[in-house]
Structure formats: structure tokens, C-alpha cells
Amino acid sequence: MFEAVEDLIGEHADLEKKLADPSVHSDQANARKLNKRYAELTPIVATFRAWKQTGEDIETAKEYAAIDPDFAAEAKELSAQRVELTEKLRLLLVPRDPSDDKDVLLEVKAGAGGDESALFAGDLLRMYLRYAERVGWKTEIIDATESELGGYKDVQVSVRTKGGNGATEPGQGVWARLKYEGGVHRVQRVPATESQGRIHTSAAGVLVTPEAEEVEVEVNMNDLRIDVYRSSGPGGQSVNTTDSAVRITHVPTGVVASCQNEKSQLQNKEQAMRILRSRLLAAAQEAAEQEASDVRRSQVRTVDRSEKIRTYNFPENRISDHRTGFKAYNLDQVLDGDLDSVIQACVDTDSAAKLAAAQ
């Protein structure tokens, strides 16, 4: 069942030798690549060795059980450990998303529901900011268009691990968890704007893309059109008397990125370039990988209630994920950032599907 692991063990040993060579570290980009792959393989190799050793220990315990019955209990305990290690190894061998260790750019957009949708978009933003705070990630609002009632028509936020782009452990990056948040989120509640106490349904869209490193996307500056304009707040009121806001258009693809939150034009340009690179990376991955394309296209085609992935029902304090069947009655806690159980249901469903496809 685990024949391919022997090849991975050989690759792991080869990487260990390369990383011990000081000359390898003269090329930092290559060294990072080798270190990343070594870190990916280490838990697989360690688990396989434990699995193999447990099998040998079981045989030994069974031999001694013929002489001393006490060893029968030890053999039974070792067998249970082997079952756990078998399942762990199967999960470790599930094909990984190569972007799992990346940081992300997350965008929340108001959709159907007018002002109430914008208020809900603000609630979703707060939920993600609180979740990031709980797990120790760094967040930075890059661009935001506020509504007159205090919500958001559109807001973009960078979510990063403490170490910058990429996690300290394989599979523990921001994308590995937040990639499941992409889609239409529906809310059912009595809006603050409702005078009759009627429950309304509205929606907001969430778009999640892995953040691109500069080396991953080559951008020809001659392909860019850069426009500057004055930042503005709710209702169009000017909040800046200089042309500090920046909009960058990648002419060959038509991809646009803008930023107006920073005080200087240079800072806004740098932030807009981060967004542009990530969007170009996502577009390139869509063109190259059909599977990745299907995932991203399914996030939000239109911010419409009919394409919901999750419902937030305030009267019942209930949250329901329509992809996994997850349901809980702790909506207040989830909106306060307690998202782990909701996301873990998505992770488990995804892993089960990949395991079934691999068999």
C-alpha cells in the first residue's frame, strides 16, 4: 500500500545531503525550495518508520505471547497503534495543494441585499480578523470602500503568517485554511434598517487568492497602465487633497488592482502591485490547471443568494455549511472568530474526497 514511500525516503535522504552542503545556501531561492520540500517529506518519513517499526514489534510481541500471556495485551496495543499510524500515513500521502503554505489576499464584497449586505460584509471582515488574531496571523487592510451605514461595499485584506509569505510548517499556511472560505455567504436576520421586525435574507461574496511572491509572477512594467486619483470616503466625500490613490491595469490581461488606504502614492502603488501579482498568479494557475480553475470559478460567479456555500441564521444562532453538511448553534462565537470547527469540516471533507480518488 505504501510502496511509493520508499522513493520519498530516498528523496528525503538526498535532500538532507544537499542541505548539509554550505554551497547550496549561496542560492537562497534554491535553498528555500529544498528546505520546503524537505519539511514536507519529514513527517511522511518519520510516520512510515514508526509504522514499519510497530509492525516488527507486533510480530515480536506475538512470539513472546506464546511463552508469556502478558505479551498478548502488548501485541493488541501495538496493533491499535499501527491502525492509527496507517490512517495518519494515508492522510500524509494525499496529494497536497502546492499553495497550502502561502499567505492570502481575502476580499469581501457586498452583494444582494443593499445596505444590509454591506453591514454583513463588515461582520464577515471582523470574523476573519478575529480568527486571524486567534491563530496568530498578521492582517492588513489594503483597500476598502465603506458604505454610508458603516459596512463595506468592498474590502481587501492581506492575511499572513508571522514569518511572512509561507508557513513555518507544511500545510499550516493561511491558504491551507482560508481557501475554503471562497464563495457566497448568506445571512438571515432582522436588519438594523428594518422597522417592522421582519427577517431579511441577503448575501456577501468572499474571494480568496494565494499571495504571489515576486519571483513567481514576472510583470513587465511596459504592460502596466498606472492611474492616480484622489482617495474618497463614504458618499464620495474627499478624504485626501492629493492624488495618492493608485489604480494599476495589466493591459494584456485587463486585470486591475487599486489601493487608496495608504497616505502616500508610493505606498498605495506597492500595495496595488501586491494585489496585481496575486491576481495574475491566480489567472495563470486557472489557465494551467483545470482543477485549480474549477475551485476558483466556483468561489463566486455572481454574489447571489442561490450560490450560497454557508448560511448565518441569527434568529436560531445557527451556522450551516452547505458543502459539508456542518451545522452548529454557536453563530455568535463563530462571528467572534471561532471558525476552527467550521473550517476543519471542510478540510476533512476535502481529504476524504482526495483519499477516495486515490484508491
N, C-alpha and C positions, 0 to 999 in steps of 0.2 A: 504493500500500500504506500510505503514511503520511499520507494526506490530512488526518486529524484533527489532526496535529501543528501545522498552520498555525493552528488555533484555539487550541491550547495556547500557541503563541508569542505570539499576541495577548493572551491572558490573563496570560502572564508579564510582558509589557511594561506592561500595565495595573497589575499588582501593584507593579512597580518604581516607577511614578509615585506610587502611593498611599503606599508605604512611605517615599518621599522627602519626604512632607508631614508636618511636625512635629505637626500637629494630630491625625493618625491615632494617634499614640503616647500621646495623652491617655487613650485607652481601651485599657488594657493587654491585656485579654482579646481584643479585636478585633485588636490589633497582633500578638499571638501567633498568632492564627488565620491572618492574612495572611502572616506570616513562615513559618509551617509550609507553607502551600500554595506559596509562592514557592520554598522549599527543595526541595519535591517536584518542581516543574517545571524547576528549573535544570538538572539532569543530562540531562533529556529534550531541552531546547532546545539545550544545548551539543553533545550527541551528534548531533542532527539537523543542526546547522550543519556539523559535521565531516563527516558522511555526504554532505551536499549538496556541500560544497567538494571532497571526494575525487572525486565524480562528474565535476565540472568539470575537475579536474586530470587525470583519466584521459583525457578527450577531448583535452585539450591535448597530453598525452604521446603519444597515438596519432598526432596530426597531425605532431608533430616526428619521430616514428619513421620517417615516410616519407622524411625527409631524413637523419636520423642514427639508425642502428640501436640505439645505446646507449639511446635513449628507450623502446625496446620492453621492456627489462628494468624500467625505472621504471614503465611502464604496468602490467606484470604485478604488481609490488609494490603499487602503488596499488589494483589490483583485489582483492588479498588483504586489504588494509586495509578496503576497502569491504564485503567479506563479513563481516568481524569487526564492523564498525560496524552493519551491518544486523541481525545477530543481537543485538547489545547493545541496539539501539533497540527491537527486538521485545520483548525482556525488560522493558525500562523501561516499555513501554506495556501490559504485563499489568496488569489491574485489581488495585489494591493493597487489602490488608486495612486498613481505617481505624484499626484498633487497633495496627498494627505498631510504632508509636513509643511505645507505652505500657509502663509498668512492670507487674509482675505480682505476684499473690499465688499461691504454689505450696503445695499441700497434699499430703502423703504419708500414706497410710493403710494400716495393716497389713490383710491380707485372709486368704485361705485359707492355712493353714499354721501357725497358732498362734504360739508364741514365735519360731519361725524366721522367720515373716513379719515380725514386729516388728523382728527383727535386720536383715532385708533392707531394711526401710523406713529404718532408720538408715544402712545403706550407701548407699541412694539419696540420702538427705539430704546425706550427706558428698560424694557425687559432684556434686550440684548446687552445693553451697557451694564446692567446689574449682574447678568450671567457672566460676562467677561471679568467683572470685578471679583466674583466668587472664585473663578478658576485661575485668577492671576494673570489675565491677559491685559494688554495695553490697548486703549481705544483713542481714536482721534476723529472728530467730526471734520470732514474735508469740505463738504459743501452742503448747504441746506436752504430750502425755500419754505419759510414758515407761512402758516395760514393766519388769518386775522383773529381766529379764536384761540390761537396758541398751539395748534398741532403743526403737522408738517405736510406740505404738498409733496415734497421730495427731500430726502436727506441721505447723504452718503457718509459712511463711517469706515475708517480703517481699523481692523481688529488684528492685533499682532501678539505673538508670544514675547516674553521678556527678552529673549535672545535675538529679536529681530525676525527677518524673514526665514522661517524654518523652525521646527520644534527641536527641543533638546533630546527627545526620544522619538523613534519611529512611530508614526500613526497618532502622535499626540499633538499635531499641528491644529491650527484653527479650522482649516478646511475639512479635516477629518470629522469634525463635529458639526460645524455650521453649514456644510454643503446640503444637509437635509432640510434646511430652513427655506430654501428657494421655492416659491410658489405663491398661491393666493391664500391669504389668511382671512377668514370670515368672522365677524363679531355680531353677536346678538345681545342687545341691551337697550335700555331706555336712555336715549341721548340727553345730554345736558340742554340741548336746544328743543326738546320735546315737552310741551306744556300739558299734554293730555295723558302722560304716563304710558304711552304705547311703546312696545318693544319694536325696535328697528333692526334691520339687517343691513350691514354694509361690509366693505372689504378693502383690504390694502395688499399691495404686492411686495414681495421680498425677492430681491435678486442678489445672488451670492456668486462671486467670481474669485478664483485664487489670484493672489497678487503676484505679478510677474517681477522677476529680478531683471535688472538692466541687461544682463548678458543673455537672457532668454529671448528678448524681442529687440531686433535691430530696427531702429527708427531713423529713416533718412530725413534730416531736417528740411531738405528741399521739398519733401512731400507734405509738409505741415503748413497750414494757414492759421496764423495766430491773431486773434482779435482781442482788443482790450476795451473795456467799458466800465461804467460806474456801478459799484455794488448797490443793491437796493434791498429794502426790507419789506415787511408785510404792507400790502396796499400800494406798493410802488414808491414808498417814501425813500428818498435818497439817504443812505447812511454813510456815504463816502463822497467827498468832493473831488476826488482824483480818479483817474481811470486805472484802478488797481485790479479789477476783476479780469479774469483771463478765460477765453474760450479757444480751445485748440481743435482744429479739424484735420484729420488724416485724409487728405484729398483722394488717394487711390481707393480707399475703402468707404469713405464717408463717415467713419467713426468720429464721434465728437465727445470731448471731455471739457468740463468747465469747473472753475473754482472762484469763489468770491469771499471766502471766510477770513482769509489772512489780510493783514494790514498792508502788505507791500505787493506790488505787481510780481516781483521775483518769486516770493513765497507762493503766490497763487499759481504761477506758471509751473513751479516744481511739483505742486500737488496735482495739478491738471495732467502733467506728464505721467505721474504715477497711475492715475486713473486710465489714461490712454493706453499705456503699456499693458495693463491688465486686461483691458477690453480687446486689444489686438491679440493678446495671447489666447483669450477665450475664443476669439473668432478663428484663429489659426488651428486651435485644437478641434473646433467644430468641423473644420474642413478636412482635417486629417483623421479624425477618429469618429466613426459613426456612433459608437456607444456614448462617447462624451457629448456628442451633438444631441442625441436623444435626451440625455439628462438635462442639459441646459435649456433646450427648447421646451421641455416640459415644465420648467420653473414657472414662468409667467408669459403666456402668449398675449392675453389681454387681462387686465385687472378686473375680472368679472367673477361674481359670486359662484357661477356654475362650475368654475375650475378650481374650487377650493381644495386645499390639502389639509386644512385644520380649521376647526370651529371653536370660538371662545364664547361660551354661553354664560353671561353674567347672572341672569336670574337663578340658574341652577348651580352656579360656581363650578361649571363643568368645562373641561377641555377635551376635545376629541380629535385624534389624528386619523384621517380617513384612508391613509395608505397602509397603516399598520394595524388599525383596529384599537389602538391605545385609547383608553378613556379614564379620566380621573376627576375627582371633585375637589380639586385644590387650585382652582384657577387663580385665586388671589396670590398664592405662593409662586405659581409659575410666572405670573406677570411681575413678580418681585425678583425674578432671576433664577428660580428653582427649576431649571429646564432639563436637568440631567436625565430624569426618568423618561421624559418625552423623547429626547434625542437618542437615548440608549435603545428604545424600542425600534427606532429607525435603523440604528447600527445592527441590531440583532436580526431584523428582517432582511437587511441587505446582505449580511453574512450568510444567512440561511439560504438565500437565493443563489449566492455565488457557490456555496457548497453543493447545492443540488445540481447546478450547471456543470460543476467539475466532475461529478460522478458518472 
